[in-house]
Amino acid sequence: MNPGPVITDDRVRAALAGPDMCHREPEFSELLTRVRHKTTLAAGGDERHTSVILTGSGTSAVEAAISSAVPADGALLVLDNGHYGERFQHIAAAHGIRTRRLAFGWATALDLARVEAALAADPELTHVGVVHQETSSGMLNDVAAVARIAHKHGRKVIVDAVSTIGAERLSLAEDGIDWLAGSANKCLEGAPGLAFVSAARSAFEGLGGAQGRTYYLDLYRHYTAQEKATAPAFTPGVPAYYAFDVALDLALAEGWEARHARYTALAERLRAGLEALGLELLLPPGQRAAGLTAVRIPDNSSYAELHRGLRAEGFVIYSAQERLARDFFRLSTMGGMTESDIDRFLVVLAALLASRV
């Protein structure tokens, strides 16, 4: 029940056992092209958009987007309401990018008026960095509203959609997202090891001529290789491509709306059961994403005890991070979970809590 890597479909898992393949052969070029196209569709792109696939975690895509998209004379407005908002700040600092950080507080909704005021006050801010789902708390941020404000002031938006793309509403074309960073192994239900950045073709082309801050994560280097030569810039994780190709087929066939409804039904079933057990949820209903629920650890237990007892019954839960770690744990409803999984989890959890009284 951790938010990625998720439980995958048997067809995705089977695809990992595909044949050994040289990444410089035509067969891999065809696979790469298919995966890029399907990824762009999953990100809500159209013929104006494309995607670059990276071998790495979701963080590699976020870092590639920040380090490549923000120009040498640019600066980044960081919207921080949790661990992954903070990560924007840390990544930008590692690359010497000037930032202004708006700290709203963990598990606190974004104040859009403050965003607009910050952009109006500092014309040198060229980009805004925002997390779609702040996985440290499960909070869903209104990135479409952030994009509208940014574009009103002539700025670009970098969205960390690592834990939402595929199951929450987000669209390159409809929302005007300038740079979208995602991962294969969360709501798209692929295997871990691949990440991607999706944007307008013109945006990728516009990176040409700039001095890259990194070598391996230089988006223009990857875009040029994948778009012009239909080949990876470096040796890719070929088995993860096999799996992602199948996972994207399943995601596109289901559609984000249906997957969102499936995750939401599981989350509501889980949350109702948790509250029936007297457990406190971190966020109010209107702020919760479909894929994650943060739960207060009961007074008579600890995370270590809950993890140990639940794992013994086949359930892996996830600790909260940093300032929330002492008081909360997290439960994901991403991936191939079922209602019967949720029901059995609640029975096991109830028995475990009763044994602690």
N, C-alpha and C positions, 0 to 999 in steps of 0.2 A: 504493500500500500504506500510505497514511496513514489514521489512524482518524477519518475524517470531514472533509469530505464524501466519501462512499463511492461506489463504482461502483453506479449505479442501473439498475434494470430499464428496458428500452426503453419500456414503457408509462408508467412514471413520468416519464421524460424527455419523452415525447410530450405528456403532460398539461400541461407547462409552457407549451405553445403554445395553450392554451385561449383562448376569446374574451375581449376586454376586458370587464370587468364593474365596475359601480359597487357599492361595498361597502354602500350604503344601500338596495339593491334586494332584493326577496324571494328572488331566486335565491341571493344571497350568504348570506342568513340560513339558507337550507336547507343550503348547503354548510358553513357554520360549525357548525350543529347536528350534521350528520353527522360532521364531523371531531372535534368534542368527544366525541361518544358513542363513536366507535371508539377514540379515544385513551384514554378511561377503561377500555374493555375491555382494551386492550393493557397498561395499567398494573395489571391484575388487580383492577379495581374492580367493584362491583355497583351495585344501585339506590340505595345510600346515598351513592355517590361521583359526582364530576363532575370536569371538567377546564376550565381556562382556557388558551386559546391565545394566545401572544404572538408578535409579529413581532420576532425577534431571535435571537441565538445561544443555545446552552444556558446560557451564563453569565447571560443576562438572566433566565432562569427561576430559577436558583439565587439571584440577587440579589433577585428579586421575592419568593421564598419567605422568605428570611432577613429582609428589611426589613419585610415585611408580617406575618409570623407571630409574631415575637418581640415581645411587648408592651413598652411604655415602661418598665415596672418589671421586665422580664424580663432574662434573661442566657442566653448560649449556651455550651455545652460543645463545643469544637471537637476532633474526633478527627483528628489530622494525621499521616499517614504518606506524604506526597508533596505534589506541587505543588498539587493540587486540594483537599487538606485545608487547606493553607496559605491557599488562596483563600477558604475560609470565614472565616478570621481577618481577612483583608484587607477583605472585603465588610462584615463586622460592624463593623469599626473605622471604615469610611467612613461608616456610619450612626450612629455613636456608641453602638453596642450593647456592653454589657459582656460580656466573654468570659473563659473559662478554657480554655487550650489544653493539650491532652495531646499532646506531640510524641513519637511513637514512633520516629522515624527513617524516612527514605525507604526504601521497599522492605522495611519491617519490619511484620510482622503486628500487628494490634491486640491489646493486652493487655486482655481484657474485665474482669479483676479490677481493673485501674486505673480503668476506666470506672465500674464500680460504686462504688469507693471515692470517686471524685471527686464523684459525685452524692450519696452519703451525707454527704460532708463539707460540701457547699455547697447548702443548701435553696433558695437564691435562683436557682439554675440552672433555667430553665424549659424549655429546649430543648437537644437534642443534634444537632450537625451532623456527618454522616458521608458519605463518598463510597463508592459501591458498587464501582465499578472505578476504582482510582487509575491514571489513564491515563499518568501519568509513568513508571510501572514495569510496568503490566499486572497489578497485584495486585488480587485480588477480596476485598473485605472482607465479613464476615458481618454484614450490616445487620439481618437478622432477629433475630440474637442481641442486637445493640445495642438494637433496639426492645423486646425483652422486658425487658432490664435497665432501660431508661428508663421503661417503663410500670410496672414494679414499684415505681419510686420516684415515680410520678405525673408524669413529664415527657413531652414530645412530641419526636418525631424528624423532622428534615428530612434527606431523602436526596437526594444528587446522583446520579441514575441516568442522567445524560446519555449515557454511553457503554455502557450495558448494557440499557436497557429495550428489549424485543423479542427478546433472545437469551440473557439470563440469568434464572434464576428470581428473581422479585421480585413481590410481590402486595400491593396496598393492603389488600384484604380479609383475606387469610390471614396476612399478616405484621404487620398493624396499623401500617403505615407512615402517619404523620400527614400529611406533606407530601412529595410526590415531584416532583422537577424533572427534566425530560427534554428531548430534542431530536429533531427530525424526521430529521436527516441522518446518523445513525450506524446503530445496529442496526435501526432501523425503516426504513432505506433510502429515505427521502424526500430531497427537495432541501433545500439549506441555506436558512435564513431564518426558520424557525419553531421555537419552543420552547413548552413547556407546563408547567403546574403542576397536578397531580392531587391531590385530597384529598376528604375527606367534605364533603358539602353543608353540614352543620352547622358544619364548620370555616370554610368560606368565609363563611357567614352570621355567624359569631362575630366576624369582622373588622369588622363594621359598628360605627360609633360611635367607633372608635379614630382618633386623628390620624395620618394617613399620613405616613411618612417620605419618600416619593417621590411624584411625580405620575404619570409615565409607567408606572412599574413597580408601582403600587399595585394589589395583587391584588383588593381589594374593588371598586375602580373597574371593573376588567376583568370580574370575576364579575357585578357588577350589570348591566353593559351586555350581556354575552353571555347571561346567564341570564334576565334580566327583559325585555330589549328584543330579544333574539336578534340583536344587532348588535355590531360591534366598538366599543371605546371610541375608537379612533383608526384612521387609514387603515392597513389591513393589507397584507401582501405577497400579493396575490390569486393570482398564478401559483403560489407555493409551496403555497397551500391546495389548488389543483387537484392538484398532484403528491402532496401528503401524503394526500389522500383516496384516491388510487389505491394509494399505498404501504401505507397502513393496511389496505386490502382484501387486499393480497398478504400482509402480515404476519399478519393474523388467520387467513387461509386456511392458511398454512403452520404457524402456531402457534409459540410461543416454544420449545417442546421440540424441534421439528424444525429450527428455525433454529439453536438451540444445537448440535444434533448436526451440522448442516452446517458451522458455523463451527469446531466442535471438530475434525472430521475434517480440515479444511484446516489448522488450526493444528498438529495432530499430524504431518501430512505435512511441513509447513514445518519444525517443530522437529527432527524426525528428520533431515531433510536438512541443516539447519544444523549439527547436532552431528556428522553424518558428515563435514562439511567442517572439523571441528575448532574450530568456533565455540562460545563460551560463552554460555549463556542466563542472564539475571539472576536469575530466580526458580526455586525448586524446583517440581515438577509440581503439588503440591497447592495452591499459591497463585496459579496462573495463571488469568486469565480467558480465555474462548474467543476473544476478538476481538483480542488484542494480545500481541506478543512483543517483549521488550527483549533486544537482542543486543550483546555486547561487540565493539567495533571491534577488528579484528586489529592486532597490533603494527606490521605492515608497511604499514598503510594509514591513512587518515583519513576522517572522515565526508564531507568535501567531495569527496574522490576517489571514494568509493563512490557518492555521490549523482550525481555527474557521469557516471560510467561506467554506472550502472544506468539512469539517465534516457535516455541515448543508445540504450538497448535497449528503452525503453518502460515502465520501472518507476520509480515515484516512491516513495522511502522517506522516513522521517520522523526528524528528529533527536530525541535525548533532550533533556530540559529541565534547565536550571540545573546543579545539582551532578552530574547524571548525563551531561551533554552531552558532556564530554570523552571519556568512555569507552564510551558506548553509543549505539545507534540503535534505532529501533522499526519494527516491521512489523505491519501490520494484516491480519486475515483477516475483516474485516467486509465486507458488501456483496456484490455479484454476482461474486465471484471463483470460479474453477473449479480443479479439480485440475490441469488442463493449464497454467493460469497459474502455479501453484505450481511445477510441474515445470520449466517454462521459466525461471522466476526462478532456481531453484537451479542450472540449467545456466549461465545468464548470470553469476551470482555466482561460481560455481566458476572460470569462465574469467577473470573479472576478478581474483580473488584469485591465481590462478596467474600472471597477468601481472605481479603485484607482487613476486613472489619474486625 
